[in-house]
Amino acid sequence: MLIRKILLLSFFVLSFSLNAQKLTYGNPSEVGMDSVFIYQKVDSIITDAIQKQAFPGAQILVAKNHKIIFHKAYGFQTYDSVQKVALNDLYDIASVTKILGPLPAIMKLYDEGKIDLDVPFSNYWKPWKGRSDKKNLTVREVLAHQAGLNPYIVFLKDVLKKNKSFKSRFVKSTSKKRFTSQAYDNIFVKDRFKNKMYRQINRSKVSNVKKYKYSGLAFLLFPKIISNITGENYTDYLQENFYKPLGATTLGFTPKTKNFTNNIIPTEIDSLFRHDLTKNWVHDENAALMGGISGNAGLFGSALDLAKMMQMYSNYGHYNYKQYISKSTLQEFTKIQFPENDNRRGLGFDKPLIGNDTLSISEAYPAPEVSAESFGHSGFTGTFVWADPTNDLVFIFLSNRVYPNRNHRNIYNLNIRPKVQQVFYQAIKKSTK
């Protein structure tokens, strides 16, 4: 009888502990943070950023000890000040897609022994077996941006004529047979154009020098690789294994085709490709030419749903009674892979600069107070997500800094995201004084 009571008590304690890993709402004082300090500092930084046109609006969500202690929207969708930013708005998260799209699938397949990090990438992408400069590149090198791959290929040039109109053999204005891959409201790309993109990636040059060079090319290949290994559609696999069970209902690709009531934040006024204010469809041209479904970009979501994914990562794969990815796998993927090459990257994940804690806020990336175990990723559109398991802090920053065009770079010049992130670490210190 005593043993049974002990077992029952152990079960309830364990259940409570596991349930605590699910996000709930709270306030800064509950987790030992200075609320007044946070709101004053963050409001000041973001108001200044909007005035200096770093972005027309932004949204910040912070969870500490599994409690959402800050979630606030600022400004408007565009500088005309018509539509205010709302807490449930959807954002084009750009390159943050890399760690929330293909990467969870890759980690799960690694858990299952279906992907090996230290074998040639060509084991999973057969065309590279015939390329002398690529056949021996390992999966680890590719994921850590240590393979020497080209950073980017501008595939848009292949569908445009010299006068910037579309080549009809690649693009139609309405959906037709063999033209069902939709890039925008009136832009349908030839379904087999993906194969042309794959061929160019296969033929692209590789640097002979093994050092850190950020590249998104392999992430264009991962959806096909994941489908080949699983036998499932890439987007369906992500929905069934991650987004749906997490309750991240807004996370996904091609949101225009869904029946969301949420507003979707616009990105750039595009004078080259879409000739319109880009909204409801992915901003990244390469992802767009793949029909909006890719591994390098294309994912949309709300701040809350992004936080659920990042909290699961911060919990080392666990969220609300379910283990999505093993702890050992997340520890492997989130550690620096090639520090001897001055490469700060994990596997897919970005990491703090090496020696980041010794740097000033103007030199650091991200905030100097984040732990060495922390990780995340930034996005070209002005997005940034970061998880810090050591401090149990998840930081989500969403904006559309590319409005009205990508030349607006004050989000970088003013160092907005690290400055805002730093406030929450300073708030912990202030509350302990």
DRENDO-1510 file (C-alpha; in Angstrom, 1 decimal, always signed):
<recs>
REC; n; res; u; v; w
REC; 1; MET; +0.0; +0.0; +0.0 .
REC; 2; LEU; +2.8; +2.4; +0.9 .
REC; 3; ILE; +4.6; +1.6; -2.3 .
REC; 4; ARG; +1.4; +2.3; -4.3 .
REC; 5; LYS; +1.1; +5.7; -2.6 .
REC; 6; ILE; +4.7; +6.5; -3.3 .
REC; 7; LEU; +4.2; +5.6; -7.0 .
REC; 8; LEU; +1.1; +7.7; -7.3 .
REC; 9; LEU; +2.7; +10.6; -5.6 .
REC; 10; SER; +5.7; +10.3; -7.9 .
REC; 11; PHE; +3.4; +10.2; -10.9 .
REC; 12; PHE; +1.6; +13.4; -9.8 .
REC; 13; VAL; +4.9; +15.2; -9.2 .
REC; 14; LEU; +6.2; +14.1; -12.5 .
REC; 15; SER; +3.0; +15.1; -14.3 .
REC; 16; PHE; +3.1; +18.5; -12.6 .
REC; 17; SER; +6.7; +19.0; -13.6 .
REC; 18; LEU; +6.0; +18.0; -17.2 .
REC; 19; ASN; +2.9; +20.1; -17.5 .
REC; 20; ALA; +4.9; +23.1; -16.3 .
REC; 21; GLN; +6.8; +22.9; -19.5 .
REC; 22; LYS; +3.8; +24.2; -21.4 .
REC; 23; LEU; +3.5; +27.9; -22.0 .
REC; 24; THR; +1.1; +29.8; -19.7 .
REC; 25; TYR; +0.5; +33.5; -19.1 .
REC; 26; GLY; +1.9; +35.4; -16.2 .
REC; 27; ASN; +3.5; +38.7; -15.4 .
REC; 28; PRO; +7.2; +39.7; -14.9 .
REC; 29; SER; +7.0; +39.9; -11.1 .
REC; 30; GLU; +6.0; +36.2; -10.9 .
REC; 31; VAL; +9.3; +35.2; -12.4 .
REC; 32; GLY; +11.5; +37.8; -10.5 .
REC; 33; MET; +11.6; +40.5; -13.2 .
REC; 34; ASP; +11.1; +44.2; -12.9 .
REC; 35; SER; +7.9; +45.0; -14.8 .
REC; 36; VAL; +8.2; +48.8; -14.8 .
REC; 37; PHE; +11.7; +48.7; -16.1 .
REC; 38; ILE; +10.8; +46.3; -18.9 .
REC; 39; TYR; +7.9; +48.3; -20.2 .
REC; 40; GLN; +9.7; +51.7; -20.0 .
REC; 41; LYS; +12.8; +50.4; -21.7 .
REC; 42; VAL; +11.1; +48.4; -24.5 .
REC; 43; ASP; +8.6; +51.1; -25.2 .
REC; 44; SER; +11.4; +53.6; -25.5 .
REC; 45; ILE; +13.5; +51.5; -27.9 .
REC; 46; ILE; +10.7; +50.5; -30.2 .
REC; 47; THR; +9.1; +54.0; -30.3 .
REC; 48; ASP; +12.5; +55.4; -31.4 .
REC; 49; ALA; +12.9; +52.6; -33.9 .
REC; 50; ILE; +9.6; +53.3; -35.5 .
REC; 51; GLN; +10.3; +57.0; -35.6 .
REC; 52; LYS; +13.6; +56.3; -37.4 .
REC; 53; GLN; +11.8; +54.0; -39.8 .
REC; 54; ALA; +13.5; +50.8; -38.8 .
REC; 55; PHE; +10.1; +49.2; -39.4 .
REC; 56; PRO; +6.5; +50.5; -39.3 .
REC; 57; GLY; +5.4; +48.2; -36.6 .
REC; 58; ALA; +6.7; +45.3; -34.5 .
REC; 59; GLN; +5.6; +42.6; -32.0 .
REC; 60; ILE; +7.5; +41.2; -29.1 .
REC; 61; LEU; +6.8; +38.1; -27.0 .
REC; 62; VAL; +8.9; +36.9; -24.1 .
REC; 63; ALA; +8.5; +33.8; -22.0 .
REC; 64; LYS; +10.4; +33.3; -18.8 .
REC; 65; ASN; +10.1; +30.1; -16.8 .
REC; 66; HIS; +7.4; +28.9; -19.2 .
REC; 67; LYS; +5.3; +32.0; -18.5 .
REC; 68; ILE; +4.5; +34.5; -21.2 .
REC; 69; ILE; +5.4; +37.6; -19.2 .
REC; 70; PHE; +5.5; +40.1; -22.1 .
REC; 71; HIS; +3.5; +40.2; -25.4 .
REC; 72; LYS; +2.9; +43.6; -26.9 .
REC; 73; ALA; +2.3; +45.0; -30.4 .
REC; 74; TYR; +3.7; +48.3; -31.6 .
REC; 75; GLY; +2.9; +50.6; -34.5 .
REC; 76; PHE; +1.2; +49.9; -37.8 .
REC; 77; GLN; +1.4; +47.4; -40.7 .
REC; 78; THR; +2.7; +50.2; -43.0 .
REC; 79; TYR; +3.7; +53.8; -42.6 .
REC; 80; ASP; +0.3; +55.1; -43.6 .
REC; 81; SER; -0.8; +54.3; -40.0 .
REC; 82; VAL; -4.1; +52.7; -41.1 .
REC; 83; GLN; -4.0; +49.2; -39.7 .
REC; 84; LYS; -2.5; +48.7; -36.2 .
REC; 85; VAL; -0.3; +45.7; -35.5 .
REC; 86; ALA; -2.4; +43.1; -33.6 .
REC; 87; LEU; -1.1; +40.3; -31.3 .
REC; 88; ASN; -2.5; +37.5; -33.5 .
REC; 89; ASP; -1.1; +38.9; -36.8 .
REC; 90; LEU; +0.8; +36.5; -39.0 .
REC; 91; TYR; +4.3; +37.2; -40.2 .
REC; 92; ASP; +6.5; +36.0; -43.0 .
REC; 93; ILE; +9.4; +34.7; -40.9 .
REC; 94; ALA; +11.9; +34.4; -43.8 .
REC; 95; SER; +15.0; +32.5; -42.8 .
REC; 96; VAL; +13.6; +31.6; -39.4 .
REC; 97; THR; +11.9; +29.0; -41.6 .
REC; 98; LYS; +15.2; +27.1; -41.6 .
REC; 99; ILE; +15.0; +26.1; -37.9 .
REC; 100; LEU; +11.2; +25.7; -37.7 .
REC; 101; GLY; +10.6; +24.0; -41.1 .
REC; 102; PRO; +13.1; +21.5; -42.3 .
REC; 103; LEU; +15.2; +21.4; -39.1 .
REC; 104; PRO; +12.7; +19.7; -36.7 .
REC; 105; ALA; +12.1; +17.1; -39.4 .
REC; 106; ILE; +15.8; +16.5; -39.8 .
REC; 107; MET; +16.3; +16.2; -36.0 .
REC; 108; LYS; +13.4; +13.7; -35.8 .
REC; 109; LEU; +14.9; +11.6; -38.6 .
REC; 110; TYR; +18.3; +11.8; -36.9 .
REC; 111; ASP; +16.6; +10.5; -33.8 .
REC; 112; GLU; +15.2; +7.6; -35.8 .
REC; 113; GLY; +18.6; +6.7; -37.4 .
REC; 114; LYS; +17.4; +7.7; -40.8 .
REC; 115; ILE; +19.9; +10.6; -41.2 .
REC; 116; ASP; +23.5; +10.5; -40.2 .
REC; 117; LEU; +25.3; +13.8; -39.7 .
REC; 118; ASP; +28.8; +12.5; -40.6 .
REC; 119; VAL; +28.1; +10.8; -43.9 .
REC; 120; PRO; +28.2; +12.6; -47.3 .
REC; 121; PHE; +25.2; +14.8; -48.0 .
REC; 122; SER; +25.2; +13.1; -51.4 .
REC; 123; ASN; +23.9; +9.9; -49.6 .
REC; 124; TYR; +20.6; +11.8; -49.4 .
REC; 125; TRP; +20.9; +14.0; -52.5 .
REC; 126; LYS; +22.1; +11.6; -55.2 .
REC; 127; PRO; +23.0; +14.2; -57.9 .
REC; 128; TRP; +25.9; +15.4; -55.7 .
REC; 129; LYS; +27.6; +11.9; -56.0 .
REC; 130; GLY; +28.7; +12.9; -59.5 .
REC; 131; ARG; +30.1; +16.3; -58.4 .
REC; 132; SER; +33.7; +16.1; -57.3 .
REC; 133; ASP; +33.5; +19.3; -55.2 .
REC; 134; LYS; +30.3; +18.1; -53.4 .
REC; 135; LYS; +30.3; +14.4; -53.2 .
REC; 136; ASN; +32.2; +14.3; -49.9 .
REC; 137; LEU; +30.6; +17.2; -48.1 .
REC; 138; THR; +29.0; +15.9; -44.9 .
REC; 139; VAL; +25.5; +16.7; -43.6 .
REC; 140; ARG; +27.2; +18.2; -40.5 .
REC; 141; GLU; +29.2; +20.6; -42.7 .
REC; 142; VAL; +26.2; +21.6; -44.7 .
REC; 143; LEU; +24.0; +22.3; -41.7 .
REC; 144; ALA; +26.8; +24.2; -39.9 .
REC; 145; HIS; +27.4; +26.4; -43.0 .
REC; 146; GLN; +30.9; +25.0; -43.1 .
REC; 147; ALA; +30.7; +23.3; -46.5 .
REC; 148; GLY; +31.8; +26.3; -48.6 .
REC; 149; LEU; +28.5; +26.4; -50.6 .
REC; 150; ASN; +27.5; +29.6; -52.4 .
REC; 151; PRO; +25.4; +31.8; -50.2 .
REC; 152; TYR; +22.6; +32.4; -52.7 .
REC; 153; ILE; +21.6; +31.9; -56.3 .
REC; 154; VAL; +19.2; +34.5; -57.9 .
REC; 155; PHE; +16.8; +32.2; -59.7 .
REC; 156; LEU; +14.5; +35.1; -60.5 .
REC; 157; LYS; +16.8; +36.1; -63.4 .
REC; 158; ASP; +15.8; +32.9; -65.2 .
REC; 159; VAL; +12.1; +33.8; -65.4 .
REC; 160; LEU; +12.6; +37.4; -66.5 .
REC; 161; LYS; +13.3; +38.8; -69.9 .
REC; 162; LYS; +15.6; +41.8; -70.4 .
REC; 163; ASN; +12.6; +44.1; -70.3 .
REC; 164; LYS; +11.7; +42.5; -66.9 .
REC; 165; SER; +8.5; +40.9; -68.2 .
REC; 166; PHE; +8.0; +37.2; -67.5 .
REC; 167; LYS; +9.2; +34.4; -69.9 .
REC; 168; SER; +6.0; +32.7; -70.8 .
REC; 169; ARG; +7.6; +29.3; -70.9 .
REC; 170; PHE; +8.2; +29.6; -67.1 .
REC; 171; VAL; +5.4; +31.8; -65.8 .
REC; 172; LYS; +1.7; +32.2; -66.6 .
REC; 173; SER; -0.8; +34.6; -65.2 .
REC; 174; THR; -3.4; +31.9; -64.5 .
REC; 175; SER; -3.2; +28.3; -63.3 .
REC; 176; LYS; -2.8; +25.9; -66.2 .
REC; 177; LYS; -1.7; +22.3; -66.8 .
REC; 178; ARG; +1.9; +22.1; -65.6 .
REC; 179; PHE; +1.7; +25.6; -64.1 .
REC; 180; THR; +0.1; +25.0; -60.7 .
REC; 181; SER; +2.9; +26.2; -58.5 .
REC; 182; GLN; +1.6; +29.6; -57.3 .
REC; 183; ALA; +4.1; +32.3; -56.4 .
REC; 184; TYR; +1.6; +35.2; -56.1 .
REC; 185; ASP; -2.0; +36.1; -56.9 .
REC; 186; ASN; -1.4; +36.2; -60.6 .
REC; 187; ILE; +1.9; +34.4; -60.9 .
REC; 188; PHE; +2.0; +30.6; -61.6 .
REC; 189; VAL; +5.4; +29.0; -62.1 .
REC; 190; LYS; +6.0; +26.0; -64.2 .
REC; 191; ASP; +5.9; +23.0; -61.9 .
REC; 192; ARG; +9.2; +21.6; -63.3 .
REC; 193; PHE; +11.0; +24.9; -62.7 .
REC; 194; LYS; +12.1; +23.4; -59.4 .
REC; 195; ASN; +14.2; +20.9; -61.4 .
REC; 196; LYS; +16.0; +23.8; -63.1 .
REC; 197; MET; +16.7; +25.3; -59.7 .
REC; 198; TYR; +18.1; +21.9; -58.4 .
REC; 199; ARG; +20.4; +21.6; -61.4 .
REC; 200; GLN; +21.9; +25.0; -60.8 .
REC; 201; ILE; +22.4; +24.2; -57.2 .
REC; 202; ASN; +24.1; +21.0; -58.2 .
REC; 203; ARG; +26.4; +22.9; -60.6 .
REC; 204; SER; +27.2; +25.8; -58.2 .
REC; 205; LYS; +30.8; +26.3; -57.1 .
REC; 206; VAL; +32.1; +25.2; -53.8 .
REC; 207; SER; +34.9; +27.1; -52.0 .
REC; 208; ASN; +38.1; +25.1; -51.4 .
REC; 209; VAL; +38.6; +26.9; -48.1 .
REC; 210; LYS; +36.7; +25.2; -45.2 .
REC; 211; LYS; +35.4; +28.1; -43.2 .
REC; 212; TYR; +32.1; +29.6; -42.1 .
REC; 213; LYS; +30.0; +30.8; -45.1 .
REC; 214; TYR; +26.3; +31.2; -44.6 .
REC; 215; SER; +24.4; +29.5; -47.4 .
REC; 216; GLY; +20.7; +28.8; -48.0 .
REC; 217; LEU; +21.1; +26.5; -51.0 .
REC; 218; ALA; +20.9; +23.2; -49.2 .
REC; 219; PHE; +17.8; +24.3; -47.5 .
REC; 220; LEU; +16.1; +24.5; -50.9 .
REC; 221; LEU; +16.8; +20.8; -51.2 .
REC; 222; PHE; +15.7; +19.6; -47.8 .
REC; 223; PRO; +11.9; +19.5; -48.4 .
REC; 224; LYS; +12.6; +17.0; -51.3 .
REC; 225; ILE; +15.0; +15.0; -49.1 .
REC; 226; ILE; +12.6; +14.9; -46.2 .
REC; 227; SER; +9.8; +13.7; -48.5 .
REC; 228; ASN; +12.1; +11.1; -50.0 .
REC; 229; ILE; +13.1; +9.7; -46.6 .
REC; 230; THR; +9.6; +9.8; -45.0 .
REC; 231; GLY; +7.5; +9.0; -48.0 .
REC; 232; GLU; +5.3; +11.8; -46.9 .
REC; 233; ASN; +4.5; +15.3; -48.2 .
REC; 234; TYR; +6.9; +17.8; -46.6 .
REC; 235; THR; +4.2; +20.2; -45.3 .
REC; 236; ASP; +2.0; +17.3; -44.1 .
REC; 237; TYR; +4.9; +15.8; -42.2 .
REC; 238; LEU; +5.6; +19.0; -40.4 .
REC; 239; GLN; +1.9; +19.6; -39.6 .
REC; 240; GLU; +1.3; +16.1; -38.3 .
REC; 241; ASN; +4.5; +15.7; -36.3 .
REC; 242; PHE; +5.0; +19.2; -34.9 .
REC; 243; TYR; +2.6; +22.1; -35.6 .
REC; 244; LYS; -0.7; +20.3; -34.9 .
REC; 245; PRO; +0.3; +18.5; -31.7 .
REC; 246; LEU; +1.9; +21.7; -30.4 .
REC; 247; GLY; -1.3; +23.6; -31.0 .
REC; 248; ALA; +0.7; +25.9; -33.3 .
REC; 249; THR; -2.3; +26.3; -35.6 .
REC; 250; THR; -1.1; +29.3; -37.6 .
REC; 251; LEU; +2.3; +27.8; -38.5 .
REC; 252; GLY; +2.5; +26.8; -42.1 .
REC; 253; PHE; +3.2; +27.8; -45.7 .
REC; 254; THR; +1.1; +29.6; -48.3 .
REC; 255; PRO; -1.3; +31.3; -45.8 .
REC; 256; LYS; -3.3; +32.9; -48.6 .
REC; 257; THR; -4.7; +29.5; -49.3 .
REC; 258; LYS; -5.9; +29.0; -45.7 .
REC; 259; ASN; -9.0; +30.4; -44.1 .
REC; 260; PHE; -7.2; +32.5; -41.5 .
REC; 261; THR; -9.1; +35.4; -39.9 .
REC; 262; ASN; -5.7; +36.7; -38.8 .
REC; 263; ASN; -4.2; +39.7; -40.7 .
REC; 264; ILE; -1.0; +38.9; -42.6 .
REC; 265; ILE; +1.6; +41.6; -42.3 .
REC; 266; PRO; +2.8; +42.9; -45.7 .
REC; 267; THR; +6.5; +43.0; -46.6 .
REC; 268; GLU; +8.0; +44.8; -49.5 .
REC; 269; ILE; +6.6; +47.0; -52.3 .
REC; 270; ASP; +8.1; +44.9; -55.1 .
REC; 271; SER; +8.8; +46.7; -58.3 .
REC; 272; LEU; +10.6; +43.8; -60.0 .
REC; 273; PHE; +8.8; +40.5; -59.6 .
REC; 274; ARG; +5.2; +41.0; -58.2 .
REC; 275; HIS; +4.8; +44.7; -59.1 .
REC; 276; ASP; +2.7; +45.0; -55.9 .
REC; 277; LEU; +2.8; +45.3; -52.2 .
REC; 278; THR; +3.8; +41.8; -51.2 .
REC; 279; LYS; +1.2; +40.5; -48.8 .
REC; 280; ASN; -0.2; +37.0; -48.1 .
REC; 281; TRP; +2.6; +35.4; -50.1 .
REC; 282; VAL; +6.3; +34.7; -49.3 .
REC; 283; HIS; +8.7; +37.6; -49.8 .
REC; 284; ASP; +11.8; +35.5; -50.6 .
REC; 285; GLU; +11.9; +35.1; -54.4 .
REC; 286; ASN; +13.5; +31.7; -54.4 .
REC; 287; ALA; +10.9; +30.3; -52.1 .
REC; 288; ALA; +8.2; +32.0; -54.2 .
REC; 289; LEU; +9.5; +30.2; -57.3 .
REC; 290; MET; +9.1; +26.9; -55.5 .
REC; 291; GLY; +5.4; +27.7; -54.9 .
REC; 292; GLY; +6.0; +29.3; -51.5 .
REC; 293; ILE; +7.0; +26.0; -49.9 .
REC; 294; SER; +10.6; +25.7; -49.2 .
REC; 295; GLY; +13.2; +25.0; -46.6 .
REC; 296; ASN; +15.0; +28.4; -46.8 .
REC; 297; ALA; +11.9; +30.6; -46.3 .
REC; 298; GLY; +8.1; +30.5; -46.8 .
REC; 299; LEU; +6.9; +29.8; -43.3 .
REC; 300; PHE; +4.3; +32.1; -41.7 .
REC; 301; GLY; +3.1; +32.2; -38.1 .
REC; 302; SER; +1.9; +34.2; -35.1 .
REC; 303; ALA; +4.2; +35.2; -32.3 .
REC; 304; LEU; +2.4; +32.8; -29.9 .
REC; 305; ASP; +2.9; +29.8; -32.2 .
REC; 306; LEU; +6.5; +30.6; -32.8 .
REC; 307; ALA; +7.0; +30.7; -29.1 .
REC; 308; LYS; +5.5; +27.3; -28.7 .
REC; 309; MET; +8.1; +25.8; -31.1 .
REC; 310; MET; +10.9; +27.7; -29.4 .
REC; 311; GLN; +9.8; +26.7; -25.9 .
REC; 312; MET; +9.7; +23.1; -27.1 .
REC; 313; TYR; +13.3; +23.5; -28.2 .
REC; 314; SER; +14.2; +25.3; -25.0 .
REC; 315; ASN; +12.7; +22.3; -23.1 .
REC; 316; TYR; +15.1; +20.1; -25.1 .
REC; 317; GLY; +12.4; +18.6; -27.2 .
REC; 318; HIS; +9.5; +18.3; -24.6 .
REC; 319; TYR; +6.3; +20.2; -24.5 .
REC; 320; ASN; +3.0; +19.5; -22.7 .
REC; 321; TYR; +3.5; +15.8; -21.9 .
REC; 322; LYS; +5.1; +15.0; -25.3 .
REC; 323; GLN; +8.7; +14.4; -26.3 .
REC; 324; TYR; +9.0; +15.6; -29.9 .
REC; 325; ILE; +12.8; +15.3; -30.3 .
REC; 326; SER; +15.2; +13.6; -27.9 .
REC; 327; LYS; +17.2; +15.8; -25.5 .
REC; 328; SER; +20.5; +14.4; -26.7 .
REC; 329; THR; +19.6; +15.3; -30.3 .
REC; 330; LEU; +18.7; +18.9; -29.4 .
REC; 331; GLN; +21.9; +19.2; -27.4 .
REC; 332; GLU; +23.9; +18.0; -30.4 .
REC; 333; PHE; +22.2; +20.3; -32.9 .
REC; 334; THR; +22.4; +23.4; -30.6 .
REC; 335; LYS; +26.1; +23.2; -29.8 .
REC; 336; ILE; +28.8; +25.0; -31.7 .
REC; 337; GLN; +30.1; +22.5; -34.3 .
REC; 338; PHE; +33.4; +24.1; -35.6 .
REC; 339; PRO; +34.7; +26.5; -33.0 .
REC; 340; GLU; +38.3; +25.9; -34.2 .
REC; 341; ASN; +37.3; +27.5; -37.5 .
REC; 342; ASP; +35.8; +30.5; -35.7 .
REC; 343; ASN; +32.4; +29.3; -36.8 .
REC; 344; ARG; +29.7; +30.0; -34.1 .
REC; 345; ARG; +27.0; +28.0; -35.8 .
REC; 346; GLY; +25.2; +24.9; -34.5 .
REC; 347; LEU; +23.4; +22.5; -36.9 .
REC; 348; GLY; +20.9; +24.8; -38.6 .
REC; 349; PHE; +20.7; +26.9; -35.5 .
REC; 350; ASP; +22.5; +30.2; -35.0 .
REC; 351; LYS; +24.5; +30.7; -31.9 .
REC; 352; PRO; +26.0; +33.7; -30.0 .
REC; 353; LEU; +29.2; +35.1; -31.2 .
REC; 354; ILE; +32.2; +33.2; -29.7 .
REC; 355; GLY; +33.2; +35.3; -26.7 .
REC; 356; ASN; +29.8; +37.2; -26.9 .
REC; 357; ASP; +29.6; +37.7; -23.1 .
REC; 358; THR; +32.7; +39.8; -23.2 .
REC; 359; LEU; +31.4; +42.2; -25.9 .
REC; 360; SER; +29.5; +45.5; -25.6 .
REC; 361; ILE; +25.9; +45.7; -26.8 .
REC; 362; SER; +27.1; +47.4; -30.0 .
REC; 363; GLU; +29.4; +44.5; -30.8 .
REC; 364; ALA; +27.5; +41.5; -29.5 .
REC; 365; TYR; +25.2; +39.1; -31.3 .
REC; 366; PRO; +22.6; +38.7; -29.9 .
REC; 367; ALA; +22.5; +40.4; -26.4 .
REC; 368; PRO; +25.8; +39.8; -24.5 .
REC; 369; GLU; +23.8; +38.4; -21.5 .
REC; 370; VAL; +22.5; +35.3; -23.3 .
REC; 371; SER; +24.0; +32.0; -22.3 .
REC; 372; ALA; +26.5; +30.1; -24.4 .
REC; 373; GLU; +23.9; +27.3; -24.6 .
REC; 374; SER; +21.3; +29.6; -26.2 .
REC; 375; PHE; +20.3; +29.4; -29.9 .
REC; 376; GLY; +17.9; +30.8; -32.5 .
REC; 377; HIS; +17.8; +32.4; -35.9 .
REC; 378; SER; +17.0; +35.7; -37.6 .
REC; 379; GLY; +15.0; +36.4; -40.8 .
REC; 380; PHE; +15.6; +38.9; -43.6 .
REC; 381; THR; +12.1; +40.4; -43.2 .
REC; 382; GLY; +13.0; +41.6; -39.7 .
REC; 383; THR; +12.2; +38.6; -37.6 .
REC; 384; PHE; +14.2; +37.0; -34.8 .
REC; 385; VAL; +13.6; +34.1; -32.4 .
REC; 386; TRP; +15.9; +33.0; -29.6 .
REC; 387; ALA; +15.8; +30.3; -26.9 .
REC; 388; ASP; +17.9; +30.3; -23.8 .
REC; 389; PRO; +17.5; +27.0; -21.9 .
REC; 390; THR; +20.0; +28.1; -19.1 .
REC; 391; ASN; +17.9; +31.1; -18.3 .
REC; 392; ASP; +14.6; +29.5; -19.4 .
REC; 393; LEU; +13.9; +32.5; -21.6 .
REC; 394; VAL; +12.3; +32.6; -25.0 .
REC; 395; PHE; +12.4; +35.8; -27.1 .
REC; 396; ILE; +10.3; +36.4; -30.2 .
REC; 397; PHE; +10.7; +39.6; -32.2 .
REC; 398; LEU; +8.6; +40.1; -35.3 .
REC; 399; SER; +8.7; +43.1; -37.7 .
REC; 400; ASN; +8.5; +43.9; -41.4 .
REC; 401; ARG; +11.7; +45.9; -41.7 .
REC; 402; VAL; +11.7; +45.4; -45.5 .
REC; 403; TYR; +8.7; +47.7; -45.9 .
REC; 404; PRO; +8.6; +49.7; -48.1 .
REC; 405; ASN; +11.8; +48.2; -49.4 .
REC; 406; ARG; +14.7; +46.1; -48.3 .
REC; 407; ASN; +17.1; +49.0; -48.3 .
REC; 408; HIS; +15.6; +50.1; -44.9 .
REC; 409; ARG; +18.4; +48.8; -42.6 .
REC; 410; ASN; +17.9; +50.8; -39.4 .
REC; 411; ILE; +16.9; +47.6; -37.6 .
REC; 412; TYR; +20.6; +46.7; -38.0 .
REC; 413; ASN; +22.1; +50.1; -37.8 .
REC; 414; LEU; +20.3; +50.8; -34.5 .
REC; 415; ASN; +20.9; +47.3; -33.2 .
REC; 416; ILE; +17.2; +47.1; -32.2 .
REC; 417; ARG; +16.8; +43.3; -31.6 .
REC; 418; PRO; +19.8; +42.8; -29.3 .
REC; 419; LYS; +18.9; +45.9; -27.4 .
REC; 420; VAL; +15.3; +44.8; -26.7 .
REC; 421; GLN; +16.5; +41.3; -25.8 .
REC; 422; GLN; +19.0; +42.7; -23.4 .
REC; 423; VAL; +16.3; +44.5; -21.4 .
REC; 424; PHE; +14.8; +41.2; -20.2 .
REC; 425; TYR; +18.1; +40.0; -18.9 .
REC; 426; GLN; +18.7; +43.3; -17.2 .
REC; 427; ALA; +15.2; +43.1; -15.7 .
REC; 428; ILE; +16.2; +39.8; -14.0 .
REC; 429; LYS; +19.4; +41.4; -12.5 .
REC; 430; LYS; +17.5; +44.5; -11.3 .
REC; 431; SER; +14.9; +42.4; -9.5 .
REC; 432; THR; +17.6; +40.5; -7.6 .
REC; 433; LYS; +19.3; +43.7; -6.3 .
</recs>
